[in-house]
Amino acid sequence: MAVDREHVLRSAAALLTRRSTATMDEVAKAAGISRATLHRHFAGRDALVRALEALGIAECEAALDAARPTEGPAHDAVRRLVREIEPAAGLLAFLYSENQLFEGEERNEGWTRIDDRVAALFKRGQAAGEFRIDLTPAWLTEALYGLLASGAWAVSEGRVAPRDFHFMIVELLLGGALRHPRRPREES
């Protein structure tokens, strides 16, 4: 019987987003295959996480393409982006917590492409006068990632209804990022 790699990755992602410390045995069981079969496709947890990283990058890039970040007002593009990325938010939350993906020189260039595209969206919004200029595009990008991860965790733990995910993230992010007339900058 041929093993559907996509099914194995999606099963692993679903399990690891709920239980990030799941063992390879548990991942194999969730995918409906033996541990030996899982090990033939992924030599260990690191190889599995790297494959999930590739899936996560592909999901983010597809969400960015679908969100059309260069079209219309930037705040509307942010809303579209959150909507498009929502199905992958659990996987991204898991990947966000995997330090080995973001340390050292082996960082996947896909993350840089995504960072650049999201930061460009915030820069565009700043240039159009939609977003505050006292918050850097890099910070707004990281804030979006943090909110996506936190929202995914809250939904997976049942603390937040899935239907509220988009609203909570967009409203909190844009509530802080949108430019308001004569908003004084707080003193440190």
VMD Tcl script that draws the C-alpha trace (Angstrom):
set ca {
  {0.00 0.00 0.00}
  {1.40 3.39 -1.03}
  {1.65 5.99 1.68}
  {0.16 9.37 0.87}
  {2.84 11.77 2.09}
  {0.41 14.70 2.04}
  {-2.00 12.76 4.29}
  {0.85 11.91 6.68}
  {1.96 15.55 6.86}
  {-1.57 16.85 7.39}
  {-2.20 14.23 10.08}
  {1.08 15.12 11.78}
  {0.24 18.83 11.57}
  {-3.22 18.27 13.06}
  {-1.79 16.27 15.97}
  {1.23 18.49 16.64}
  {-0.85 21.65 16.61}
  {-2.86 20.17 19.47}
  {0.03 18.42 21.23}
  {3.42 19.76 20.20}
  {5.24 17.14 22.26}
  {3.58 14.16 20.58}
  {5.96 11.29 19.90}
  {6.72 9.82 16.50}
  {4.69 6.77 17.56}
  {1.69 9.03 18.18}
  {2.22 10.79 14.85}
  {2.30 7.44 13.05}
  {-0.88 6.33 14.80}
  {-2.64 9.60 13.90}
  {-1.66 9.07 10.25}
  {-2.82 5.44 10.31}
  {0.61 4.02 9.53}
  {3.29 2.14 11.44}
  {6.19 3.91 13.09}
  {8.54 2.08 10.71}
  {6.64 3.46 7.71}
  {6.73 6.95 9.19}
  {10.46 6.56 9.79}
  {11.01 5.51 6.15}
  {9.52 8.84 5.04}
  {10.91 11.02 7.83}
  {14.14 9.85 9.47}
  {13.19 11.51 12.75}
  {11.33 14.35 14.34}
  {13.64 16.97 12.84}
  {12.99 15.68 9.31}
  {9.25 15.67 10.00}
  {9.36 19.23 11.35}
  {11.35 20.35 8.29}
  {8.73 18.79 6.00}
  {6.00 20.53 8.01}
  {7.97 23.75 7.63}
  {7.91 23.37 3.85}
  {4.16 22.77 4.03}
  {3.71 25.82 6.26}
  {5.70 28.03 3.91}
  {3.66 26.81 0.94}
  {0.42 27.48 2.87}
  {1.58 31.02 3.78}
  {2.63 31.83 0.24}
  {-0.69 30.54 -1.13}
  {-2.57 32.62 1.47}
  {-0.58 35.71 0.51}
  {-1.30 35.13 -3.17}
  {-5.02 34.67 -2.49}
  {-5.14 37.76 -0.22}
  {-3.83 40.00 -3.03}
  {-1.77 42.20 -0.67}
  {-1.02 44.83 -3.29}
  {-4.69 45.49 -4.14}
  {-7.05 47.98 -2.51}
  {-6.59 49.62 0.87}
  {-3.87 47.96 2.94}
  {-6.18 47.43 5.93}
  {-8.55 45.45 3.67}
  {-5.59 43.39 2.44}
  {-4.68 42.60 6.06}
  {-8.24 41.41 6.65}
  {-8.06 39.20 3.54}
  {-4.68 37.83 4.60}
  {-5.93 36.79 8.04}
  {-8.97 35.15 6.44}
  {-6.83 33.26 3.91}
  {-4.22 32.12 6.42}
  {-6.73 31.00 9.05}
  {-6.92 27.35 7.86}
  {-3.14 27.02 8.32}
  {-2.95 28.96 11.61}
  {-2.64 25.85 13.78}
  {0.29 24.53 11.74}
  {1.91 27.96 11.79}
  {1.47 28.20 15.56}
  {3.27 24.87 15.93}
  {6.07 25.98 13.61}
  {6.32 29.33 15.42}
  {7.30 27.40 18.57}
  {9.94 25.24 16.86}
  {13.09 27.22 17.63}
  {15.36 25.10 15.43}
  {13.58 26.52 12.38}
  {14.58 30.09 13.17}
  {18.02 29.79 14.75}
  {21.36 29.77 13.03}
  {22.21 30.02 9.39}
  {19.93 27.22 8.20}
  {16.79 29.38 8.24}
  {14.61 28.53 5.27}
  {14.57 31.39 2.76}
  {10.82 30.88 2.38}
  {10.29 32.61 5.73}
  {12.27 35.62 4.46}
  {10.11 35.81 1.33}
  {6.97 35.73 3.50}
  {8.36 38.31 5.93}
  {9.23 40.60 3.03}
  {5.77 40.34 1.47}
  {3.94 40.97 4.75}
  {6.24 43.86 5.68}
  {5.66 45.35 2.21}
  {1.92 45.30 2.93}
  {2.46 47.27 6.13}
  {4.88 49.67 4.38}
  {2.27 50.26 1.69}
  {-0.30 51.03 4.37}
  {2.08 53.45 6.04}
  {2.86 55.21 2.76}
  {-0.88 55.58 2.10}
  {-1.40 57.07 5.56}
  {-3.48 54.11 6.79}
  {-1.05 52.71 9.35}
  {0.95 54.37 12.07}
  {4.49 55.24 11.10}
  {5.85 54.99 14.64}
  {5.49 51.19 14.45}
  {7.95 49.58 12.05}
  {6.74 47.21 9.34}
  {8.96 44.53 10.92}
  {7.18 44.99 14.26}
  {3.73 44.93 12.67}
  {4.72 41.74 10.83}
  {5.88 40.07 14.05}
  {2.74 41.27 15.84}
  {0.61 39.64 13.14}
  {2.51 36.36 13.50}
  {2.17 36.44 17.28}
  {-1.56 37.11 17.09}
  {-2.06 34.31 14.56}
  {-0.21 31.85 16.78}
  {-1.99 32.98 19.95}
  {-5.36 32.83 18.22}
  {-4.69 29.33 16.91}
  {-3.66 28.12 20.37}
  {-6.71 29.70 22.00}
  {-9.03 28.07 19.46}
  {-7.34 24.66 19.75}
  {-7.65 24.76 23.54}
  {-11.32 25.71 23.35}
  {-10.84 29.11 25.02}
  {-12.03 30.92 21.90}
  {-14.69 29.96 19.38}
  {-13.25 29.25 15.92}
  {-15.73 31.70 14.37}
  {-14.14 34.51 16.43}
  {-10.57 33.89 15.20}
  {-10.61 36.36 12.29}
  {-12.44 39.11 14.15}
  {-10.21 38.99 17.22}
  {-6.95 39.06 15.31}
  {-7.93 41.71 12.80}
  {-9.55 44.00 15.34}
  {-6.66 43.82 17.80}
  {-3.98 44.26 15.14}
  {-5.69 47.01 13.19}
  {-6.93 48.67 16.38}
  {-3.30 49.29 17.26}
  {-1.91 49.77 13.76}
  {-4.39 52.13 12.13}
  {-3.39 55.74 12.06}
  {-5.63 58.06 14.05}
  {-5.51 61.83 13.80}
  {-3.31 63.44 16.45}
  {-2.62 60.28 18.39}
  {0.13 61.28 20.81}
  {3.09 58.94 21.12}
  {3.41 57.69 24.68}
  {6.52 58.70 26.51}
  {8.83 55.95 27.74}
}
mol new
graphics top color blue
foreach p $ca { graphics top sphere $p radius 0.5 }
foreach p [lrange $ca 0 end-1] q [lrange $ca 1 end] { graphics top cylinder $p $q radius 0.2 }
display resetview
